[in-house]
Structure formats: structure tokens, C-alpha cells
């Protein structure tokens, strides 16, 4: 478990299981499908994430390419457990404010 925790908004393409693993590790996670309507636009996701001070966890490259504070899951083959492990490793290395200043990061197996 990381010594730091993130406030995360998990996009529709993120497994609920990944959100549960992250919550067990001390991260504050909301799922887009629970707090916004399914099929909501990227802009609405960004507005909500900004208003609630959350990083967007997503597999949608649009978020990362726009320089938004994003935890980008590049490899759709990663298990929910691996995603949680990597987010924890990133949290150990960078605070949420540091990550927000850099515009986000790709979640790669090299983080663990």
C-alpha cells in the first residue's frame, strides 16, 4: 500500500474491480458510471474531475493528449490488480499535486 493516496475518478473503460483494489489501498475512488450518466462526454468527465479535485483513471488517450491530470492505462491487457499496483507505485513516487502539474502519466509495468 502506498504512503500517499489519490482522489480518482475511474472512467467508464476502467474495471470496477480496479476501483475496489484502489479503495482497499486507501485511494478515494469514484466511478464515472456511478456519479455521472453512462456515455457522458469527455468534457463532462473533465469538469467533474476538476470540480472534485480528482485524477482521471482511463484508457482513453484523449485525456492524456490534452495534458489533463490523468492516470492513463495504456495496456488494456493489464489486470485490475496490476492497475492498482502501478497506481500505488506512482503514488509512492509523486503526490497528486505533482502529478497534476505534469499533466498525468502512463501506467506501465515498469512502475512496479
C-alpha positions as a printed Julia matrix, in Angstrom:
112×3 Matrix{Float64}:
   0.0    0.0     0.0
   1.26   3.46   -0.91
   2.14   6.03    1.7
   0.13   8.56   -0.36
  -3.38   8.33   -1.68
  -5.05   9.84   -4.7
  -8.55  11.13   -5.35
  -9.51   9.25   -8.52
 -12.36   9.33  -11.0
 -12.37   6.0   -12.83
 -13.61   6.36  -16.41
 -16.16   4.01  -17.96
 -13.42   1.86  -19.5
 -11.91   1.01  -16.1
 -12.93  -2.22  -14.43
 -14.93  -1.81  -11.21
 -12.58  -4.4    -9.74
  -9.65  -1.99  -10.24
 -11.56   0.7    -8.34
 -12.18  -1.74   -5.47
  -8.49  -2.68   -5.3
  -7.57   1.01   -5.23
 -10.07   1.72   -2.44
  -8.62  -1.14   -0.38
  -5.23   0.55   -0.78
  -6.55   3.81    0.65
  -7.36   5.75   -2.52
 -10.63   7.71   -2.76
 -12.23   6.37   -5.95
 -15.44   7.27   -7.73
 -16.65   5.58  -10.9
 -17.94   7.74  -13.77
 -20.89   5.35  -14.18
 -21.89   5.94  -10.54
 -21.57   9.73  -10.34
 -22.37  10.77  -13.93
 -24.62   9.37  -16.62
 -23.32   6.49  -18.78
 -21.96   7.69  -22.12
 -21.2   11.16  -20.77
 -18.79  13.32  -22.8
 -15.09  13.63  -22.01
 -15.7   17.32  -21.28
 -18.26  16.46  -18.6
 -15.83  13.95  -17.07
 -13.11  16.62  -17.0
 -15.47  19.2   -15.45
 -16.48  16.79  -12.7
 -12.89  15.68  -12.04
 -11.78  19.31  -11.82
 -14.65  20.32   -9.51
 -13.98  17.38   -7.18
 -10.15  17.5    -7.38
  -9.77  14.04   -8.9
  -7.31  12.45  -11.29
  -8.96  10.64  -14.19
  -8.03   6.96  -14.45
  -8.75   5.95  -18.03
  -7.74   4.0   -21.09
  -8.9    6.89  -23.31
  -5.8    8.55  -24.75
  -7.72  11.79  -25.38
  -7.35  12.72  -21.72
  -3.57  12.32  -21.71
  -3.07  14.07  -25.05
  -4.93  17.12  -23.72
  -2.5   17.4   -20.79
  -5.2   16.71  -18.24
  -4.28  15.22  -14.86
  -4.63  11.6   -15.91
  -3.56   8.13  -14.89
  -3.55   6.54  -18.34
  -3.91   2.78  -18.59
  -2.23   2.2   -21.94
  -2.29  -1.58  -21.9
  -5.85  -2.87  -21.95
  -4.41  -6.27  -21.04
  -3.38  -5.26  -17.51
  -5.39  -6.91  -14.78
  -7.29  -4.81  -12.24
  -4.72  -5.88   -9.63
  -1.83  -4.72  -11.84
  -3.51  -1.34  -12.38
  -3.86  -0.9    -8.61
  -0.23  -1.95   -8.05
   1.02   0.56  -10.6
  -1.16   3.41   -9.3
   0.29   2.7    -5.84
   3.83   2.83   -7.25
   3.08   6.15   -8.94
   1.59   7.48   -5.68
   4.78   6.5    -3.87
   6.8    8.48   -6.41
   4.55  11.53   -6.91
   1.97  13.41   -4.89
  -1.35  14.18   -6.54
  -0.37  17.85   -6.92
   2.94  16.85   -8.57
   1.09  14.57  -10.96
  -1.42  17.32  -11.75
   1.42  19.7   -12.62
   2.96  17.2   -15.05
  -0.39  16.55  -16.74
  -0.52  12.87  -15.87
   1.34   9.68  -16.53
   1.05   6.41  -18.4
   0.61   3.35  -16.23
   3.29   0.93  -17.41
   4.53  -2.3   -15.9
   7.88  -0.57  -15.42
   6.38   1.33  -12.49
   6.37  -1.88  -10.42
